[in-house]
Amino acid sequence: MRVAGNDFNRSEFAGAFGDLGTLVPFVVGYITVNRLDPQGVILGFGLLAVATGLYFRTPMSVQPMKAIATASVARPESVTPAAIFVSTVVTGLLWLTLGVSGAVSWLAALTARPVVRGLILGLGLTFILEGVNFMARGPLMAVGGAVLTFALLGRERLPAMLALLSYGALMALAMDSTLRLDLAALAPSFQLPTLHIPAVAWGDFVTGVLVLAIPQAALTLGNAVIATANEHNALFPGRPVTVRMLAFDHGLMNLAAAPLGGVPMCRGAGGMAGHIRFGAHTGGALVILGVLLLAVALFLSGSVSTLFRLFPVPVLGVILFFGGMELASSTHSDGDRAGRVVQVVTAGLALWNPGVAYLAGLLLYHADRRGLIRLGNSN
């Protein structure tokens, strides 16, 4: 079925789950470690996923901002819900300002193509490595899931993602003797959403800005804005986006999520690759994902931790691994040797920190072009 430029079929349904490898772990961390309200977190992702699919009509991902999420989960003693709220608002204001002023377009024009390609390659490799780390927590389960996925990729009658999720759920039920009872005890009940605007102390403000929002900015610029625009336009030339549009989009997205109890969110070339790898071709996948998340937020918000136990970590690793392969395989090297060096250096540093990789690649490229260093002769 096709509605308003979006498809709604088995392929899109399967592709809807292609970014679970990044969504589930961070959402679980926010809820269990930082004690955020499950409904607010899930509601933000659900609403924005539906809006994303309807507006872009492509598999544009909605992800947690990784640097902020990692810092929040790693420092629960200092990162309070109020600090996370501040980071969401400040992030939204920052990107809204960069989009409205057009400053993000100047930054994008300054960013050379080898830097962007290096970021995309590095992010793909990061997803692969993260996937391998997740898979190592249950090697036998991961091998079974990977073999199943390889066997079914590209088969429309039985999409690989649906088979993989079914396999994961069966493994979870078999290995967790209490899961079946917990699922049977689920009692859906409607819960009206409420606003979440916490009291903010000075310490929360400082933490939200300096520890969370600012360190995330370079990563968002490189991955969620520039790399995503580049990858999206290469895959969907009929629905082009600009970096200014994506900056404005990031601003609105986070300012809308904050009062709902949502967390800092972004786009991502890796998330989009995951959706596509498992069958998504339109925004229908995001609408489907959003509707499912909204149903959980409104009727099962108290049971999120139980539902997420149906997605074992090794299976999430398989999803990350294949999404990373899709992203990494989409890049190619420039013919210019200096460009290849910049791309490889950027990709290598992106395995450690995409924000630092972006800045280092940028400096390296422009230093070579101005003759300050010599990366090699063209050939």
N, C-alpha and C positions, 0 to 999 in steps of 0.2 A: 504494500500500500504506500502511495506517495501523497504527502500532504504538505502544501506550502514549500515545496522544494526539498523536503526531507523524506527519506525512505524509512518505513517501519516494517522490518522483516526479520527473519532469523539472523541474517548476517549483521544487521545493525544491533540487534539484541546481544549477539555475542561480542561485538566490538565495544559495546557499552562498558564492559568489564575489563577492558584492556589496560586501564591505569590503576587497577586495584593494588598493585604492588607498592605504589607510593601512597595511595589514599589510606588504606587500612592501617598500616603501622603507625602513621603519624596521628591519625584520628584516635586510635586506641591510646597512644601516649598522652595526647591532650586530655582525654577523658579520665584515664586511670591515674596518671602521674600528676597532672596539673589541676585535676578536679574541676574541669570545665563542665558546664551543663551539656549533657549529650544532645538534647533537643536543639539547642542553639547551634552547636557545631555542625550537626547533620543537616539542619534546616538551611544553613547558609550554603552548603555545598549543593543541596538539592535545588534550591531556587535558582542559583547561578548556573547550574548545569542546564536546567530547562531554558533559561534566558539565553544561554550561549548557543544551544542548538537551534533555537528559533531565529536568532539574529544572524549568526555566522553561516548557518546551514552547512557547516563542515565539521569534522571531528576535532574541533578546537578544545583542548583539555582544560579542566579546572582542577588545580592541584594545591596542596598546602605549600606555603613558602618554606623550602627545606632548611635554610639557615636559621630562620626564626623558630621553626618547629624543633630542630635539633637542640638549639640553645635552651629552649623552654623545657623540653623533656629532661635535658641533662642537668638543669639547675632549678629544680622545683622549689628549693628552699628560698631562692631569691626572685624567681620569676613567678609572680602572682597572677591570678586571672585579670587583675586591674592592669598589670604591666602588659599582658598580651592584648588587652583592649586598646591600650595606648599605642602599641606597635601597629595594630590594625588601622587605627585612625590616622596616625602619622604617615604610614605607608600610603594610604589612600590619598591624603593631601599632597604628598610628594609627587606621586605619579599624575595626579590631576593637574598640578602646577606645570610639570614638565610637558604634559600633553597640550594644555591650553596655550602655554607660552611658545610652543614649538621647539623648545630647547632640546627635546629628545631627538628631533630630526637632525639637528646639528651634530649631536653625539653619534647618531647612526651614520651620517655622512663621513665622519672622521674614522669610522670603523671599517677597516679594509676587509675584503672578501676572505682572504686566508685566515683572518682572526675568527670570522663567523664560522667558517668551515671547521676550523680547529675546535671551536666550542662544541659544535654539533658532534664531531667525532669523539671528543673527550666525554661528552655527556652520554653518548651511546655506549662507550666503553665503561663508564661509571655504572650505568644501569646493568651491564653484563656482569661486572664484578660484584655489585650489590646482590644481583640475582644469585650468583654462585655462592656468596656468603650465606644467603637465606637457604639455598638448597643444601648446603653442608650441614644444616641443623636436622636434616632427615634425608640422607643420601638415597636410600632405597625408594622412598616416596617420591623424591625429586626425579630420579631416573625414570620411574614409571610415568610420571606426568610429562616429562620431556619427550619420551618415546611416543606417547599418545599424541602430543601436540605436533611433533614432526609428521606423524602418520596422517593426521587429519587436516593440516594447514592447506587451505585452498579448496577444501571440499564443502560445498554450500549445503548439501543435504544434512550433514552433521558438523556444524562449525566446531573448530578445535576448542574454542573457549568454553562452550557449553559442556563439551565432554570433559575438559580439564576441571571445571568447577564441580561437575557431578562426581568426578573421581576424587577431588579434594574433600568434598562433603562426606563421601562414603568412608574415606580414610579417617577423617576426623571422628565420625561416629564409631568406627571400629576401634580406635585407639583411646577414646575418651568415654569411659563407661557412664559418666554422669550427663553427657551432652544430650542424649536422647530424652532423659527425664526432664532436663531443663527446657528443652524445646517444647515438650508436651505441656509444660506448665505455663507457657507463654499465654498471656491474656491481653489481647489488643484492646486499648481503650483510648479514645480521643483526648488529646491534651492540647488546649489552645496555646499557641505561642505567646511569649511575653517578651518585653524589652529587657535587655541586660546592659545597664549602664552603671558600672560599679563606681564606688567612691575611690578617687585616685589620690594617693599620697605622693609627696615629692619623690620618694624613692621609687615608686612605681613608674613615675614619669621618666626619670633618668634611665631606669632599666629598659623601659619600653623603647626609648629613643636610641640610646647609645649601645645597649647590649643586643637589642633585637632588630630594630628598623634600619639603622644606618649600615651595619655589616651586610644586610640583605640586599642593599640597593644595587651594588655592582653586579651581583649574581642575577638579579631580576633584569637589569638592563641587557646583559649579555645573553642570557638563556630565554627568559620569558618574553622579552620584547624583540630584540634584534634577531636572534637565532630562530625564534618561532615565526616571525614575519617572513624571514628568508625561506624556511622550510615549508611553511604554509603556501606561499605564493608559487613555489616550485611544483608543489603537488596539486594545487587548486588555482591555476591561473585565471579561471573564470570568476573566482570570488576573492580578488586581491585584498590584502589588508596593508596598512601602513604602520610604521612604528609609532607615529603620532596617535593613530587610532587605538593601538594596543596600550599605549601609555594612559590615554584617557580612559580606556576600558578598565585598566588596573585600578585607577583612581576610584571610579564609580563602584567597581566590584567590592573593594574593601570598605568603602564608606557605607555601602548598603549592608554589608555583613556585620559590621561592628555592633550596631545596636541590637541585632538579633542574637548576639552571643557567639557569632562566627569568629573564625580565626583568619590570620593573613593568608590570602589566596593569590594565585598567579596562573598564568598560562605556562606552557612548557613544550618544547619540541619533542622531548622524550615521551611525555604523556600522549601527545598527538600520535606519535609513532606507534605507541602501544595500542591505541584504539584502532588504528589502520591495520596493524599487523594481524589483528584478530577479527577483521571483517568490516569495520566501519568505513563508510564512504561519504556519509552526509552527517548533518547535525542530528539526525534521528537517534543516533546512538547516545548523544548527550541528553536528549529529551527523555529517553527511556531510563537512563541512569538517574536523572534528576527526579523523575516521578517515583521511582523505587525508593530513593533517599527521602523524599518528602513523605512517603507512606510510613517509613520507619520513624521519621522525626515526629510525625503527628499521632501515630498509633502505637509505636513500639520503642519509644525513646528510652524507657527504663530497661530495655532488654538488648541494647546495642552490643554489650560485651558478650552476651550469649550468642547472638547472631554471627558476630565476627569470628567466633570459634569454628564456624563452618569453613573458614578459609585458612588452612594450615600454612605456617610460615614457608615450608619447602615449596608449596604450590604457588604462593605469592612470588617466590624466587623464580620459578619457571616463567611466570608472567613478565617479571622484570627482565629476565634474560632474553626473551624473544622480542620484547619491546626495544631493548638495547641493540640487538642485532639489526632490527629494522632501521633504527636511527643511524647507527654506525655505517651500515652498508649504503646509505643514501649519499655519503660524502665522496668526493674525489679530489685529487690534488691539482693545483694549478701547474702549468708547464714551467713557470718561472721557478728556479731553484730557491731563490730567497723566499718566495711565497710558500714553497713546500716546507722550508725550515720553520717559518712562522707558524704554519698550520700544525706541524708536529709538536713544536714547543708549547703552543697553546693547548693542544689536545692533552699533552702530558701533564701540564699544570692543572688542567681542568679535572683530572683524576683526584687532585688534592683539594682545590678550591676554584670553582668556575669564576668567581669574582676576581681573584688574583690573576687567573689565567687570562681573562679579558684585558685587564690593565697591562699585564706583561706583554701579551701579544701585540697590543696596540703600540706600546713603546718600542718594541723590537722592530715592528714593521716601519714605523716612521723614522726611527734612527737609521735604518738601512736606506730608506729612500732619500734621506738628507745627507748620506755619505758619512755619517758619524761612525758607523760600523759597516763591515762588508760580510754579508751572509753567503755570498757566492755569485758567480757570474751567471747570467741567463744562458740557457742552452735549449 
